[in-house]
């Protein structure tokens, strides 16, 4: 099981590295391709929206052909998509490559969590998922930090080239390490996929879980493409500072993974959600204040810690929405999450253009705090399972 989670963690690292690599260097990409920052921000949506949409296909595919087979296939195509991003000619060429990469990146993390759900008992599942999540967080942190630093000295194409090479190596490791895994297979059909999704949505908790993670993606990650221009108002000068700041969000997730068992034992799932939302919201509110950019980086660390308190609980709940269609359940979960992330830059771009970046972060902060408290009230009474405080 440890080897399986290690390999799944490497796969999740590759997916997350490619996802977060774009955000800190959007101003560099915009200048090189001759487009505005708002247009460059759509390159983030070009990854996340196909990621969300393809879940409706990849979830049933994973349940049919086996999750390990889907993960291996997705890693190969992700490698191709990221490599094409590094050599794309012009804005639309890069966008097309990001669409391809995002579409198949969606076959990695949800399928991995579903596989963990298949193999690990519920009482230990949140801890197992948190260990997998640590690898994903490290991918996000590395993608942000490396992109911010490398883009300034070697250009943004070198960042995508490095991501493609890293993903290719991990794809090879997965091919070797997962080829002995045996999973039941059955014919893929539209009727079967419809039945699996129906079984997930028949659970009254489903709609609230999916709505919560969609709101997380929109409110929390929707601001990421605007970190670089926001930091300029706090004294930062380029992509390096943006990379450090976005990486700090992931570092907050690393801290969470270290103390998750203790937190769960003291607060329980629902206490973690409430406090996580309040921490994330308060951090975003404080970012609108006139503070130096290193302080903003620390606030992003706090926001990351709060986000993972909220999100890890939602991930665990999603693994219990349907025991017979877990891959489809996690696909809908990921689809909702990345649909929110994809919509965020579009919506926030309009808000920032009309009202400014300070209003953007103030509004996001208030809504994130409300989300953590409100989601508990909506989900707790409908959920079938809970991890008690005493288990920690």
C-alpha positions as CSV (number, residue, x, y, z in Angstrom):
1,X,0.0,0.0,0.0
2,X,2.9,2.4,0.8
3,X,4.4,1.8,-2.7
4,X,1.0,2.3,-4.3
5,X,0.4,5.6,-2.5
6,X,4.0,6.7,-3.4
7,X,3.5,6.1,-7.1
8,X,0.0,7.7,-7.0
9,X,1.7,10.6,-5.2
10,X,4.2,11.0,-8.0
11,X,1.4,11.0,-10.5
12,X,-0.4,13.7,-8.5
13,X,2.8,15.7,-8.3
14,X,3.1,15.8,-12.1
15,X,-0.5,16.9,-12.6
16,X,-0.3,19.6,-9.9
17,X,3.1,20.9,-11.2
18,X,1.7,21.6,-14.6
19,X,-1.4,23.2,-13.2
20,X,0.2,25.8,-11.0
21,X,3.3,26.5,-13.3
22,X,1.4,29.1,-15.4
23,X,0.1,31.4,-12.6
24,X,3.3,33.2,-11.5
25,X,4.6,33.8,-15.0
26,X,1.4,35.2,-16.6
27,X,2.9,38.7,-16.9
28,X,6.0,37.2,-18.6
29,X,3.8,35.2,-21.0
30,X,1.6,38.2,-21.7
31,X,4.5,40.4,-22.7
32,X,6.1,37.7,-24.9
33,X,2.9,36.8,-26.7
34,X,1.7,40.4,-27.0
35,X,-1.5,40.0,-25.1
36,X,-3.0,41.6,-21.9
37,X,-2.8,40.0,-18.5
38,X,-6.5,39.3,-18.5
39,X,-6.1,37.3,-21.8
40,X,-3.0,35.5,-20.4
41,X,-5.1,34.6,-17.3
42,X,-7.3,32.6,-19.7
43,X,-4.5,30.1,-20.2
44,X,-5.2,29.0,-16.6
45,X,-8.9,28.5,-17.6
46,X,-7.7,26.6,-20.7
47,X,-6.3,24.0,-18.4
48,X,-8.9,23.9,-15.7
49,X,-12.1,24.0,-17.7
50,X,-11.2,21.0,-19.9
51,X,-10.0,19.3,-16.7
52,X,-13.5,19.8,-15.3
53,X,-15.4,18.8,-18.5
54,X,-13.4,15.6,-19.2
55,X,-14.3,14.3,-15.7
56,X,-17.7,13.3,-17.0
57,X,-16.0,11.0,-19.5
58,X,-12.9,9.9,-17.5
59,X,-14.8,8.9,-14.4
60,X,-16.8,6.1,-16.0
61,X,-13.8,5.2,-18.1
62,X,-11.7,4.7,-14.9
63,X,-14.5,2.6,-13.4
64,X,-14.7,0.5,-16.6
65,X,-11.0,-0.1,-17.6
66,X,-9.4,0.3,-14.2
67,X,-8.1,3.4,-12.4
68,X,-4.5,2.4,-12.7
69,X,-4.8,2.1,-16.5
70,X,-6.5,5.5,-16.7
71,X,-3.7,7.0,-14.6
72,X,-1.0,5.6,-16.9
73,X,-2.7,6.8,-20.1
74,X,-3.4,10.2,-18.7
75,X,0.3,10.7,-17.7
76,X,1.4,10.0,-21.2
77,X,-1.0,12.4,-22.9
78,X,-0.3,15.0,-20.2
79,X,3.4,14.8,-21.1
80,X,2.6,15.4,-24.7
81,X,0.3,18.3,-24.0
82,X,2.8,20.1,-21.7
83,X,5.6,19.5,-24.3
84,X,3.4,21.1,-26.9
85,X,2.9,24.1,-24.6
86,X,6.6,24.7,-24.6
87,X,6.8,25.0,-28.4
88,X,3.4,26.4,-29.2
89,X,3.4,29.1,-31.8
90,X,1.5,32.1,-30.6
91,X,-1.2,32.6,-28.0
92,X,-3.8,30.3,-29.5
93,X,-1.2,27.5,-30.1
94,X,-0.2,27.6,-26.4
95,X,-3.9,27.7,-25.4
96,X,-4.7,24.6,-27.5
97,X,-1.8,22.7,-25.9
98,X,-3.0,23.8,-22.5
99,X,-6.5,22.4,-23.3
100,X,-5.0,19.0,-24.2
101,X,-2.9,18.9,-21.1
102,X,-5.7,19.9,-18.8
103,X,-8.2,17.5,-20.3
104,X,-6.0,14.5,-19.5
105,X,-4.5,15.8,-16.3
106,X,-8.1,15.2,-15.0
107,X,-7.5,11.4,-15.3
108,X,-4.9,11.4,-12.5
109,X,-5.7,12.9,-9.2
110,X,-9.5,12.0,-9.0
111,X,-8.7,8.4,-10.1
112,X,-5.9,8.2,-7.6
113,X,-8.2,9.3,-4.7
114,X,-10.9,6.9,-5.9
115,X,-8.3,4.1,-5.8
116,X,-7.3,5.0,-2.3
117,X,-11.0,4.9,-1.4
118,X,-11.2,1.4,-2.8
119,X,-8.2,0.2,-0.8
120,X,-8.3,2.0,2.5
121,X,-10.9,1.7,5.3
122,X,-13.0,4.9,5.9
123,X,-11.6,5.5,9.4
124,X,-8.1,5.7,8.0
125,X,-9.0,7.2,4.7
126,X,-8.6,10.9,5.5
127,X,-5.1,10.3,6.7
128,X,-4.2,8.2,3.6
129,X,-5.6,10.9,1.3
130,X,-3.7,13.6,3.2
131,X,-0.5,11.7,2.5
132,X,-1.3,11.6,-1.2
133,X,-2.4,15.2,-1.0
134,X,1.1,16.1,0.4
135,X,2.6,15.0,-2.9
136,X,0.0,17.0,-4.8
137,X,0.8,20.1,-2.7
138,X,4.5,19.6,-3.3
139,X,3.7,19.6,-7.0
140,X,1.8,22.9,-6.7
141,X,4.6,24.4,-4.6
142,X,7.3,23.3,-7.0
143,X,5.4,24.4,-10.0
144,X,4.9,27.9,-8.6
145,X,8.4,28.4,-7.2
146,X,10.3,26.9,-10.1
147,X,8.1,28.7,-12.7
148,X,8.6,32.0,-11.0
149,X,12.4,31.7,-10.8
150,X,13.1,29.9,-14.1
151,X,10.8,32.1,-16.2
152,X,12.9,35.2,-15.3
153,X,16.2,33.7,-16.3
154,X,15.3,31.2,-19.1
155,X,11.8,32.2,-20.2
156,X,8.4,30.6,-19.8
157,X,9.0,28.0,-22.5
158,X,11.8,26.5,-20.5
159,X,9.3,26.0,-17.6
160,X,6.9,24.0,-19.7
161,X,9.9,22.0,-21.1
162,X,11.0,21.1,-17.6
163,X,7.4,20.1,-16.7
164,X,7.2,17.9,-19.7
165,X,10.5,16.1,-18.8
166,X,9.4,15.6,-15.2
167,X,6.0,14.3,-16.2
168,X,7.6,11.9,-18.8
169,X,9.8,10.4,-16.1
170,X,6.9,9.9,-13.7
171,X,4.8,8.4,-16.5
172,X,7.6,5.8,-17.0
173,X,7.7,5.0,-13.3
174,X,3.9,4.6,-13.3
175,X,4.1,2.2,-16.3
176,X,6.6,0.0,-14.4
177,X,5.2,0.3,-10.9
178,X,1.5,-0.1,-11.7
179,X,1.5,-2.7,-14.4
180,X,1.0,-5.5,-11.8
181,X,-2.1,-3.9,-10.3
182,X,-5.3,-5.9,-11.0
183,X,-8.7,-4.3,-11.2
184,X,-12.0,-5.6,-12.4
185,X,-12.9,-4.5,-16.0
186,X,-16.3,-4.3,-17.7
187,X,-17.6,-3.0,-21.0
188,X,-17.9,0.8,-21.1
189,X,-21.4,2.0,-22.2
190,X,-23.4,5.1,-22.0
191,X,-26.1,3.3,-20.0
192,X,-23.6,2.1,-17.5
193,X,-22.1,5.5,-17.1
194,X,-25.6,7.0,-16.6
195,X,-26.3,4.4,-13.9
196,X,-23.1,5.1,-12.1
197,X,-23.7,8.9,-12.1
198,X,-27.3,8.3,-11.0
199,X,-26.1,6.2,-8.0
200,X,-23.8,9.1,-7.0
201,X,-26.4,11.8,-7.3
202,X,-29.0,9.7,-5.5
203,X,-27.0,10.4,-2.3
204,X,-28.6,13.6,-0.8
205,X,-25.2,14.8,0.3
206,X,-23.8,14.8,-3.3
207,X,-25.1,18.1,-4.5
208,X,-23.9,20.0,-1.4
209,X,-20.4,18.4,-1.6
210,X,-20.1,19.3,-5.2
211,X,-21.4,22.8,-4.7
212,X,-19.0,23.4,-1.9
213,X,-15.9,22.4,-3.9
214,X,-17.0,24.4,-6.9
215,X,-17.2,27.4,-4.6
216,X,-13.8,26.6,-3.2
217,X,-12.3,26.5,-6.7
218,X,-13.9,29.8,-7.7
219,X,-13.3,31.8,-4.5
220,X,-9.9,30.5,-3.5
221,X,-8.1,29.7,-6.7
222,X,-9.8,32.2,-9.0
223,X,-7.5,34.9,-7.7
224,X,-4.3,33.1,-8.4
225,X,-3.8,34.5,-12.0
226,X,-4.0,38.0,-10.5
227,X,-1.3,37.5,-7.8
228,X,1.5,39.0,-9.8
229,X,-0.3,42.3,-10.6
230,X,-1.6,42.4,-7.0
231,X,1.9,42.0,-5.6
232,X,3.2,44.9,-7.7
233,X,1.0,47.1,-5.4
234,X,2.9,45.7,-2.4
235,X,6.4,46.4,-3.7
236,X,7.1,43.2,-5.7
237,X,8.9,43.4,-9.0
238,X,8.3,40.3,-11.1
239,X,7.5,36.6,-11.5
240,X,9.9,35.4,-8.8
241,X,7.9,37.1,-6.0
242,X,4.7,35.8,-7.5
243,X,6.1,32.2,-7.6
244,X,7.2,32.5,-3.9
245,X,3.8,33.7,-2.8
246,X,1.8,31.1,-4.6
247,X,4.3,28.4,-3.4
248,X,3.6,29.7,0.2
249,X,0.0,28.6,-0.3
250,X,1.2,25.1,-0.9
251,X,3.6,25.3,2.1
252,X,0.5,25.9,4.2
253,X,-0.8,22.6,2.9
254,X,2.4,20.9,3.9
255,X,2.0,22.1,7.4
256,X,-1.6,20.9,7.4
257,X,-0.4,17.4,6.3
258,X,1.9,17.2,9.2
259,X,-0.7,18.0,11.9
260,X,-3.9,16.6,10.2
261,X,-4.2,13.7,12.6
262,X,-3.9,15.9,15.6
263,X,-6.4,18.5,14.2
264,X,-8.9,15.8,13.3
265,X,-8.6,14.4,16.8
266,X,-9.2,17.8,18.4
267,X,-11.7,19.4,16.1
268,X,-13.4,16.6,14.1
269,X,-14.3,17.0,10.4
270,X,-16.8,19.8,10.9
271,X,-14.7,21.9,13.2
272,X,-11.9,21.7,10.7
273,X,-14.2,23.0,7.9
274,X,-15.4,25.9,9.9
275,X,-12.0,27.0,11.1
276,X,-10.4,26.4,7.7
277,X,-12.9,28.7,6.0
278,X,-12.4,31.4,8.6
279,X,-8.6,31.2,8.3
280,X,-8.7,31.4,4.5
281,X,-11.2,34.2,4.5
282,X,-9.3,36.3,7.1
283,X,-6.0,35.8,5.1
284,X,-7.6,37.1,1.9
285,X,-9.1,40.1,3.7
286,X,-5.7,41.0,5.1
287,X,-4.1,40.9,1.7
288,X,-6.1,44.0,0.7
289,X,-4.3,46.0,3.4
290,X,-1.2,48.1,2.5
291,X,1.5,45.5,3.6
292,X,4.9,44.5,2.1
293,X,4.8,41.6,-0.3
294,X,6.6,39.2,2.1
295,X,3.6,39.7,4.5
296,X,1.3,38.8,1.6
297,X,3.3,35.6,1.1
298,X,2.8,34.7,4.8
299,X,-0.9,35.3,4.4
300,X,-1.0,33.0,1.4
301,X,0.6,30.3,3.7
302,X,-2.2,30.8,6.2
303,X,-4.8,30.7,3.4
304,X,-3.3,27.4,2.2
305,X,-3.5,25.9,5.6
306,X,-7.1,26.9,5.9
307,X,-8.0,25.7,2.5
308,X,-6.7,22.2,3.1
309,X,-8.5,21.9,6.4
310,X,-11.7,22.5,4.4
311,X,-10.9,20.7,1.2
312,X,-9.4,17.5,2.7
313,X,-12.7,16.9,4.6
314,X,-14.6,17.4,1.4
315,X,-12.4,14.9,-0.4
316,X,-13.0,12.3,2.3
317,X,-16.8,12.8,2.1
318,X,-16.6,12.4,-1.7
319,X,-15.1,8.9,-1.4
320,X,-18.3,7.8,0.5
321,X,-20.9,9.2,-1.9
322,X,-21.1,5.8,-3.7
323,X,-19.1,2.7,-2.8
324,X,-20.0,1.1,-6.2
325,X,-19.1,4.1,-8.4
326,X,-16.3,5.7,-6.5
327,X,-14.4,6.7,-9.7
328,X,-17.5,8.5,-11.0
329,X,-18.1,10.2,-7.7
330,X,-14.5,11.5,-7.5
331,X,-14.8,12.6,-11.2
332,X,-17.9,14.7,-10.4
333,X,-16.1,16.1,-7.4
334,X,-13.0,17.1,-9.4
335,X,-15.2,18.4,-12.3
336,X,-17.0,20.7,-9.8
337,X,-13.8,21.8,-8.3
338,X,-12.0,22.7,-11.5
339,X,-15.2,24.2,-13.1
340,X,-15.0,26.7,-10.2
341,X,-11.3,27.2,-10.8
342,X,-11.9,27.7,-14.5
343,X,-14.7,30.2,-14.0
344,X,-12.7,32.2,-11.4
345,X,-10.3,34.0,-13.6
346,X,-13.1,35.0,-16.0
347,X,-15.3,36.3,-13.2
348,X,-12.5,37.9,-11.2
349,X,-11.0,39.5,-14.3
350,X,-14.3,41.4,-14.8
351,X,-14.4,42.4,-11.1
352,X,-10.8,43.5,-11.0
353,X,-11.3,45.6,-14.2
354,X,-14.4,47.3,-12.8
355,X,-13.6,47.6,-9.0
356,X,-9.9,47.0,-8.6
357,X,-7.8,44.2,-7.0
358,X,-8.5,45.3,-3.4
359,X,-12.2,44.9,-3.8
360,X,-11.5,41.5,-5.4
361,X,-9.6,40.2,-2.4
362,X,-12.0,41.7,0.1
363,X,-15.0,40.1,-1.5
364,X,-13.3,36.8,-1.8
365,X,-12.3,36.9,1.8
366,X,-15.8,37.4,3.1
367,X,-17.3,34.7,0.9
368,X,-14.6,32.1,1.8
369,X,-15.3,32.6,5.5
370,X,-19.0,32.2,4.9
371,X,-18.4,29.1,2.8
372,X,-16.6,27.3,5.6
373,X,-19.5,27.9,8.1
374,X,-22.3,27.5,5.6
375,X,-21.1,24.2,4.1
376,X,-21.0,22.5,7.5
377,X,-24.7,23.4,8.1
378,X,-25.7,22.1,4.6
379,X,-23.7,18.9,4.6
380,X,-23.5,17.7,8.2
381,X,-27.2,16.8,8.5
382,X,-27.2,14.9,5.3
383,X,-24.0,12.9,5.4
384,X,-24.0,9.2,6.1
385,X,-20.6,9.0,7.8
386,X,-18.4,11.0,10.1
387,X,-14.9,10.6,11.5
388,X,-15.3,11.2,15.2
389,X,-12.8,13.3,17.1
390,X,-11.7,10.4,19.2
391,X,-10.1,8.6,16.3
392,X,-7.2,11.0,16.3
